Amino acid sequence: DEVICRLDDSIIEKKFRRDKIDKLLTEAVQNDGFEMVYQPIYSTEQGRFRSAEALVRMKNTGDLGFISPEEFIPIAEEKGLIMDIGDITLRRTLTDKLEYIEVNLSGIQACAPELEGRLTKILAEYDIPPAFINLEITETAALDSGEAFDTNVSALRESGFSFSMDDFGTGYSNLSQMNQMRYDLVKMDKSIIWDAFGKGNETSERLLASVIRLLKAINVKIVAEGVETKEMTDYLTERGVDYLQGYYFSKPVNEDKFLEVISA
C-alpha cells in the first residue's frame, strides 16, 4: 500500500532553519566567522570581578537573527565541526586583567582522544598556562560519557586545567558522580535561584539554602548563575556563595566593553 506522509509548516520551517545554520557554520569555520563575548563573574570574597565566562557567537546569522550556542553547538557536533570551533574559541579567548577564564566544553569535545594535546598546544602558542583555563562541562554530558571522558579529565588535570560542573540542578544532580569527578567549581543553574525569589516561594528558598549548604560541605566553590537583582546578590553573598554571574552585574559583552566593565 502507498504510504503518504504529510509535513506541517512547522516541520518544514525547522528543516529550512537547520539547513541554513548548517551552511552558516561551515562558512564560519572556514572564514573567520566567530567572535567571543564575555560575561563577568563577581567574587563575593574579593568584591571585584575575578573571572569571566567566554562565550562563542556567530558573526553572520543571515536572516535568522540571533542563533544561540544551544542551537548551533549540537549541529556543529553532528557535522564534525565542534573541535575546530573549540580551537577557535580558545585562540580568541581574552587573557588580560583576569585570574582565570571559563570555557565551555561540549560532550563530544570531552570525549575526543586528541583533546588534551590540542588544548595544551594552543595554549603553548599563546604562552597561557593551563591553570588559567577552567573547563565547564554540563552535568548531563559528564554522566553520559564513559572511559574516554575519564581519561581526558585525568590528562587535563595532570596538565593543570580545572573543571566546573555547569547547569547544576537541571539534570540528575548525581552527588556520587560529582565526588568521583572532583569538580573545582559547581555552577548553580539560574532556575534554582529564580524559583527561590518572589511571594509564596518558601519551599524553593529552603531548597536553595540546602543546596548551598551541601555544596559548601563537600568543599567546592559555588558560582550562582542568573543573578539579576540586589536581593539575590545580598542573599547569596550572605550564605557564602563564592561567585555571582548574571545581568545584575553585566550581560555578555564584547571584549572592549568587558574590559570597561571590569575596570570600572
N, C-alpha and C positions, 0 to 999 in steps of 0.2 A: 504494500500500500504506500501511496505517496504521503510523505510527511511534510507538512507546511509549518514553518516557524515564522512567527510574527515578532518583529522587533519594534518596541515602542520608541518614541522620540528620545527619551532619557538615555536608553542604552546606546542608541546611535550617537548621541551627543557625547557621552562618556568615551566612546571609541574614538571619535574625532579628536577630542581633547588629549587622550592618551597618545595618539599618533603624533600630534603636534608637539607635545612635550618630549616624546621620543626623539624627534628630529632636532628640536632645540638643544637638547642635552648633548647630542653628538656634535653639533656645531660649537657648543660652548666649550667642550673639551678640546676641540681642535683649534679654536680661535680665541683663546683668552676670554671666555665668556662668563667668568665667575668673579665675584667680588666678596670681600669679607665685611661683616658688620660685627659690632661688639656690644655686649650688654654688661655694664659694670657690676661687680659684686662687692658689697659693702661688708667690711669686717666690723662686727659689733664690739670686739675687744679693742681694736686699734682706732676705731672711729674714723675710718677712711676707706677708700676704695683700694683693695689689695690685689684684686684679680678681676678676670672677666671671662665670659663665655664667648668663644669665637664661633660665629655662625656663617655658613656659606649661603650666598644668594646668586641667582642667575641674573646677569645684566639684561639680557634680551628675553622677554617673555612674549613677544609678538603681540597678538590681540587678546591674550589670555589673562592679562592683569597679573597680580602677584601670585606666584606659584610657591607654595610652602615647601620647605625641605621634606616635610612629612609626606608630601605627594611625589616629589621628584626623586628622592633618595631610593625608595623601593623600585622605581622604574630603572634607575641607574644600576641597582644591584642586578636586576633581571638582564640588563643589556651588557653586563660585564664592565661597566664604566666606573664602578664605585672606588676601585683602588686608584685610578687616575684622578678622580675628584678628591680623594683623600690626600694624595700627594700635593695637589694644587692648594688645598686648604692649609696644609702645614707650611708650604713655602710662603704663603701670603700672610701667615699669622703675625700679628704685631707683637713685638717683644719689648717695646720701650715703656718705661715707667711702671712695670708690673713685677710682682714676685712670682707669679705663675699664671698660666692661661689654661682654660678648659677647652678641650677639643672633643667633639662627638666622634664616637667610633661605632659604625654600624655592625650588625650581627655578622654580615658577610666579611667585612674587614677583619673583625676579631678572630675569625677562623682561618684567614688566609695564611698559608705556610710561609710566605715571604714577608709577613708584616713587620716583624722586628727589624729585619735587615733594611727594609725600605725606609722605615721611620728614622732609624739611627743614621742612615746615610744622608738623608735630607737635613737632619739637624746638624750633622757634622759640617755640611756645606756652608751653613749659616752660623757656625760656631755657637749653637744653642745647646746647653746641657739638657739631657732628658728629664732631669728633675724639674725643669721649668714647665713641662707639659703634664697636665692631668687629663687622662683619657676617660671620657664619660661613656658608660655602657648602660643601656636600658635594662631594667630588671628582667623583662621577658627575654631579651636577647641572651643574657647570661644564662638563664635557666634552660633555654632551648639549645644551647651549644654543648659540644662534647669535648673529646680529648684534645682536638686541635686548639680549641679555645683555651683550655687549661695550660697547654704547652706554651702558647703565645703569652699568656698572662705571666707565667713564670719567667720567660725570657725577657719580657719587657720590664718586669720588676727588677730583675737582675741588672738590667741596663740603667735603671734609675727612674723609670716612669712611675707615676702614681695613678690611682684609679678612683673613680667615683661611680656610685650607682645612681643613675638618672631615673626620674619619674617614680621614686619610691611611693608606694601606696596605690598605684594604678594597676599593678599586676598581682602576683602571688604573694609578695612580701615574705618570701621564704627566708626566715632568720638563720636556718641551718646553712643555706647556701651563702648568705652574707658572711657568716663566720668562716666558711671554707675559703671564700674569695678574698677576705681580708681587705675590704674597701677602706680607703683613707678618708673618703667623704661620702655622705649619703645626701642626695638632693630630694627633699620632700616635695612631692608634686603639689601644684597650686590648688588642686581640688580639695585636698585635706585642709588647707589653710582657709580657703574661701568659705567652706562649709561651716567653719567654726565661728564666723562673724555674722552678726545680724540677730534679730529678735527670734527667740524660741529655738536657738541652736545650742542649748546647754549640753546635749549628748555629744554633738560634734566637737564642742570645745573641750570636753573631758577626753575625747578620743585623741585630739591633737596634743593635749598636755601629756597624755600617756605615751604617745609615740615619741615625743621629745625626751621624756624621762628614759624610755627604753633605749633609744639610740645613744644617749649620753652614758647609760650604764654599760654599754658594750664598747665604749671608748672610741667612737668615730666622730669626726667633725660633721656638723649639720649645716646644710645650705637650704634655706627656705626660698622656694620659687614663688612667683606671683604676688609679691608683696606690693600692695597698691595704696595703702593708707598709713597715716601716722599711728593709728590704733593698732594695726597689725605690727608695725615696726616696734612699738613700745612693748607689746605683749611678747613677741618673740625674743626681743632683747632681754627682757626681764627673766625669761625662762632659760636663758643661756644658749640660745641658738647662735652658732658661730658666725654665719654669713647670711646676708639678705640680698635677694636679687628680685627686681621687679620694676614696674613702671613708677612706683613712688620715687625711685632713685633715677631711673632712666630707661627708656625703651632701647632696643638695639639700634646703634647708630654707626655711621661710617667712621673711619679712622680719625679724621680731623676733629669731628665733633666729640668723639670718645676722649681724645687727649684733652680737649677743652673741658669736658665734664669732670674728669678725674683730677684736673689741675686747679679746679675752682676752689 
